[in-house]
Amino acid sequence: MNARDIILDSIRARPRRNAPEPPVYKAPAVNDAVAVFSQRAKIAIADVQILERSEDVPRVVAELLRARNMAARLHLPVQSELGDFAWQPAVDIDYTPPGPDDAALALAAAGIAETGTLVYASTVDSPASWHFRPGFEIAVLYASDIVAHLEDVLVQVKAAGAMPSTLNLVTGPSRTADIEQTLELGAHGPKELAILIVRD
């Protein structure tokens, strides 16, 4: 008998004790989803503004572009309901895919308060790649679509029926610290992210 056999026999000879079952996971309570989402998103270096009316979106978008010295041009997904806003004369709308020097606007399907995360479900008119292309992304998120936890989003997606081909979870602008542990923004997507939370 070699040392390996001795060790294994010793393990097998030990009396077995059933480990106690772990407690059932209980997600932490979220009292004010909008406030928690806003706080967590700001920690992730997102510019967050809370608007009382959806009619204010064009004005605030124009101010965001002006503050960054960007052209008053905004890329929107084809057939986006956001195209129905009164954009003129403040902002020109472009329905072509954005590039790395462009600003783009998209409607988030949901927000996760626990982590300040935006949820985008891909569609034919708004593919998953849309959120990786622009240098500056602006998200419109309705307060009523903010849920407490990721599990709540998954429940909603399952209840809706068909699963989208891609479900993008976006927390702050794109970043990496792979090279010498130096934080770089815009590594795999937008360098800047602004979130407009609309209460109505």
N, C-alpha and C positions, 0 to 999 in steps of 0.2 A: 504494500500500500504506500503510495507516494503522498507528498504533502497536500496535493490538490484533493485527493480523495478524502484525506483526514478532515480538511476544512469543510468540504461539502457534506460529509457525514455528520459533522458537528452541527452544521446549520439545519440539516434535516431532523436531527434528534431534539432540537429545541422545541418546547411546547409552543403551539400557535395560539396567538391571542387575536381575536377580532378587533380591529381598530374601530373606534366609534365613528359613526357617520358624521360628515361635516355638516354644520348648520346650513339651512336653506338660505341661499343668497337673497338679500333684500336690498334693492337699490336705494340709495339715499334719497330722501324727499327733496323735491324742488318746489318751493313755495311760489316764487315769482319767476316764471320761465323766461320772460323777456329780459329781466334784470340779470339773471344768472347767465343767460346766453351772451348778453352784451359784455359782461365782465370777462368771461372766459375767452371770447373772441378777441377782445382788446389785449389780453395777455399773450395771445398768439400773433400779435402785431397786425391786427386788422383794424381799419378805420371804421368805426360803427356809429351810425346816426339813427335816431328814432324819429320817425315822421308820423304825424297824426293823420295825414291824408295822403292818398296815393297821387293826388293832383300835384303834390309838391316834388315828386320824383324828378321831372325834367329840370326844374330849377336847381335842385341840389346836385344833380349830375353835372350840369353846366358849371356850377361852382367848384366841384371836385376837379374837373378838367382844367378850369382856369387856374386853380391853385397849383397845379402841376405843370403849368405852361404847355399844355397839350392842345392840339387842334380840337375844335368843337365838333368832333366827328365820333360817332359811336357805332360799334358793330353789334347787330342784333341777330339772333337766330331767325331763320326763315319762319314765318307764320307765328312768331312769338306774340303773345297777347300784350306784351309791353310795347309793341309797335303802335298800339291804339292811343297811347298817351299823346298829349299836345306838345310835341317836341319842338316844332318850329316856333319862333325863329332861333331859339337858343342853341339847338344841337342838330346837326345833320345826321341822318340815319343811313347806315350802310349795311346791307344784308349779306355781304360777302364775308368769308371767314377772316378773322383778325390775324394780324401778324405780331411779332414781338415788340413793335413800337406803337401798337394800337391800344385803344380802350374798348372793352366789350362789356355788354350788359346781359345778364341772364336772370331768369326767375328760378329761385331755389324751391324745390318741391317741399323741403322741410328743413328745420334747424334742430340741432340737438343741444339742449341747454347745458347738460352736464359737461360738455367739452367745447362748446362754442363752434360746433361743426355744421357746415352747410351740406345738404344732401341734394344731389342732382341725379335724376333718373334720365338716362339717355333715351332719345327718340330719333325717328328718322330725320326730323328737322333740326334737332339739337343733339348731335353726336357727342360721345364722351370726349373726343379730342378738342371740342370747343373750349374747354376749361384749361387746356394746357397751352393754348396758342397766344393769347394776348399778353402784353407786358403789364397791363393794368386791368383788372377785372372788377366790375361793380355788380354786386348781387342785390336783387330785390327779394326780401323775405317778409311774408305777411306774418304778423304776430300770432295769428290763429294757427299757423303751421309749425310753431315751435313746440316740440315735445320735450319731455324730461330726459329720456334716455334712448340710446341706440335701439334697445329692445322694442321700444314703442314704434320706432320707424319700421322695423322688420314686421311687426304685427300689421301695420297699415299696408305695407307692400304686399303681404300675403293676402290680406283681405281684398285688395284691389284686383286680384286675379293673376294675370300673367306677369311674371317677373321681368323687369327690363333687362336688356342685354348687358347693361353696365349700370352700377349704382356708384357714383363718385361721392366720396366723403372728403370735403375740403375744410381744413382747419388752418386759417391764416394763409399768407402767401407761400409760394413754393420755396423750399429752403434745403440746404444740405450743409453738413460739416465734415464731409468725408476727407477733405484735403487739409491735413495739419490741424484738424479740429477748429477750423475757422469758418464761422457761419457765413454762408453765401445765400442771398435771396435770389429767386428767379432761376434756380437750377433746372427745374423740370416743368416750370409753368410761370404764372404771373409773379412779377417782383412785388406788386402791390395789390392789396385786396381791400375794397370798401364794401360794407354791408349796410343797406338801407332797410331798416325794420319798419314796416308800415303797419300801424295799429288798426286801420280800417280794412 
